[in-house]
Amino acid sequence: MTSYKILIIGCSGSGKSTLAREMAKYLNIPVLHLDRIFHATNFDQEDKQTFQQIQLDFINENDNFIIDGDYLGTMDCRMPYANFIIWFRIPRRVSICRVILRSIKVKLGLEKRTDIAEEFRDKFGREYFEFLKYVWNFKKVKTPMMEAILEKRSADCKLVVIKNKKDKEKLLNELVR
């Protein structure tokens, strides 16, 4: 039997949570959406330790799992357990459009996000525009850090890079269908 210890990483709006839900459904394994935990915290040091412990507990409680989210500050606690890392590297214009469209749909009540803390709400103000700036600059700022972290993964941990919908469909066909 194949073991699935999967991390899904990439920029906001890249499709991580959608893929995590699809894979969890087809593989019948649990998924941990890191945004559900992180956005329910006060972002202090104690919360960071709890955030990390929740990830480790999830890993230890499940023979197979999917963890959706970057959070580079805690990547070192979960990467040693992974045997599969899926990295979304889609164009930033696609991520930005998806983030904005998702925010509008949620605001209008047309969509409910199950991958984020229930109390989290997009506020269309300065904070939101800072977030869009983060998404826009993700490749320049976060990608070099991600590459350095991924170089440290074990030799038996497969890395798959998804750059478009075709790559995602190919992965799903090979992995779960």
N, C-alpha and C positions, 0 to 999 in steps of 0.2 A: 504494500500500500504506500502511495506517495505521501510524503509529509509536506504540509504547506505552512510555512512560517514566513509570512509575506509582509514586507513593508512597502507602502506606496507613498512616494514623495514627489514634490514638485510645487510650483507656484500656486497660489490661490487662483481658483477659476480654471485650473488646468484639467480637471476631471477626476481627481483622486477619489473623492467621496463617491462619485457615481460608479467608478470602476470597483471600488471596495464593496459597495452594495451588490453590484452584479455578480462579482466573484463569490461573495458570501452566500448568495442565493444558490448559485450553481454548485458550489463546493460543499455547501451546508456546514460552514464553519463560522465562528464568531468574528465580529469585526469591532475594533475599538477606534472610534473617531476621536483623535486627540483634541480637536476643537471643542468637543462636548465637555471635556474636562477643563482645558485651559481657560476658556471663556467664562467659566463659573468661579474663577479664582480672583483674588485681589492682587495677583502678580508679585507677591513678596517671597522672601527666601523660604519660608515655611511651606508656602504653596508650591514652590518649585520642587521641594523634597517630596511632598505629597504627590505631585504630578508624576514624578519619576517612579515612586513606589507603586502607584496605580498601574503604570505600564508593566513593571516587573511582576506584580501580582497577576495581571491578565496573562502574561506570558507563561508564568508558572502554573496557572490554573487550566491552561488549554494546550492540548497536544498539537493542535493546528490553530492558526490564527491569521488575521489580517489586521495590521495597524496602519491607519490612514493619517498622514500628517508629517510635516517636516520637523519643526522644533529641534533645530540643530543642537541646542544646548543639552538635550537629553538623548540625542541619537546614539551616543556611545553606550547607553544602558540597554538599548533594544537591538542594535545592529548585531552584536555577537550571537544572538539567538536566531537570526534570520537566515533562511536558505534561499530567499528570493527577494530581490529589491526591484521594484518597478519605479522608474524615474520618468515623470512627465516633463518633457522639454519642448513645450509647444510655443509658438510665436506669442510674444507679449500682447500683441493687439487682440489675439483670440482670448487670452486670459482676462484682459481688461474688459472686453465686451461681455464675456460671460459673468464676470463679477457684477457689472452694472445691471445687466439684464436680470440676474438672480436677485439682486437687491430690490429692484423695482417690482418684480413678481411677488416677493415676500411682503413688501410694503403694501401692495394692493390686495394681499390675501389670496393671490392666485397660486401660491406655492408655500409649502411648509418645509422648513429644513429640519431634518432629523439628525444631521451630522454636526450640529452645534448646540451649545448649551441653550436650554429653553428660555432663559432670562436674557439672552443676548439679542440686541436689536441694533440694526444698522441705523446710525444717526447721520442724516445727510448734512453734515457740517464739516468743520475743520478736521475732525478725527477721521471722517470718511475719506476726505481728499488726501490726507496723509497715507491712508491705507492704499488708495489708488496709486499714489506715488511709489509706495513700497512694491506693489505689483508691477508697475512699469519698470522699476529699476532692479527687479529680482535677478534677472540674468547677470547683470553687471556686478551686483553686490553679493548675492547669495551663491551663485553657481560656483565660483572659485572655492568657496568654503565647502560646498557640497562635494566637489570633486576631491578635495583633500581628505574629507571624511571617508568617502567611498573607496579610496585607495587602501584604507585600512581594513576593509572587509575580508573575511576569510576566503580562501581559495574555492571552497565549496558553495559559496553564496553567489548565485547567478544574478547578474544585473541585466535588466531589459530596459532600454530607453524607448519611450513612446514620443514620437514627434507629431503625430497626426491621428485622425480617426482610423485610417487604414491600419496603422501599427497596432492600435488598440483592438480592433476587430481580429487581427491576426493572432494577437496574444490570447484573446478569449477563445478563439477557435482551437488553438493549440493546447490551452491549459484546462478549459472547463467544458468545452462542448464536445 
